[in-house]
Amino acid sequence: MGEESFRLEILIHRGVIMKLNLAQRTLLRECIEAHAPHLEMLLGRAFGEGLTDHEREHLREAVAAELTTTGLDSNDALNSRGAVLDDLIGALANV
């Protein structure tokens, strides 16, 4: 893998930069592909001109859908994947 693959991607929103690491970016893409493929065009915009609050909410909803599908154990507690998904939701909210 080249240096480009390891650099942090950024989401820009109203002049504030939020960094997503490679694992978070990959997970976000997986969530969108599985639960909201119509939002895939937001990934390209996210790393350029930025996203609105409404668009970021749609991304969080896709991650939340994945969390309810694969992120809970039999007692509805977060499993290890659920904890990572929960962190991603927080990263998308904390701009």
N, C-alpha and C positions, 0 to 999 in steps of 0.2 A: 504494500500500500504506500502511496505517496504521501508527502507532507500535507497535501490538501485534504486527504481523508481524515487526518487527525486534528485539523484545526477546529476550533470551536465555531459553531454557527451562531448567529445572533438573530434575535427578533427585535425589531425596532418599533417602538410605540411612543408617539408623541415625544420624541427626543430622548427617551430613556432606553438604555440597552439592557436586554435580559439575555443571558447566555444559556444555551442548551448544549450539554456535552454530546458527544457522538452517540452514546447509548440512548440518551433522551430523544435525540432527533430521530434515531432509528425506531424507537418505540412509538413516537408520535406518528410516524409514517405508517407503521403496522396498524395502529388504532384507526387511522383514517381509512386505510385500505379495507379493513374489516367491517367498519361500522358506518362510515360516511364518505364513500369514494367521491361523492360530488364536491367534497371540500379539498380534494387534492390540489386544486389550483391555489389554495391559500398557502400551501407550503412554499411555492415559488415566491409569492408576494411577501411572505413572512421574513424572508432573508433580504428583502430589498426595501420597498417603500413602507413597509410596516402594516399592522393590522388594527382594525377598529376594536373597541371593546366587544361589540356584537360578534365579530369574527372570532375573537379569542374565546368567547363563550361557546361558540359552536365547536371549536377544537377541544375545549374542556369536556363538552358533552360526549364527544367521540371517545375520549380517554375514559370517562366515567362509564360508558357502555362496556368498554373492554374490562374495566375493573369489576363490574358486576358479573361478567361472563367468566373471567379467568383469575380474578384477584381475591376471591374469598374462599375460605375453607368451609368445611361442612357445618361449622357453627356460625357462619357469616362473619368471621373475623378476618382481617387482612392476612393473606399469606405473603410470602416474600415478593411475589410478582405484584400483588396488590399494594404493598408498601412502595414499590418503585413507581407504580402508576399514580398513587396518591401524591408522591413527591412531584411527579410531572404535572399533575393538575395544579398543585401549588405554584410551580414554576411559571405556568401559563397565567396564573392569576396575579402573581406578585410583580407587577411592573410599576 
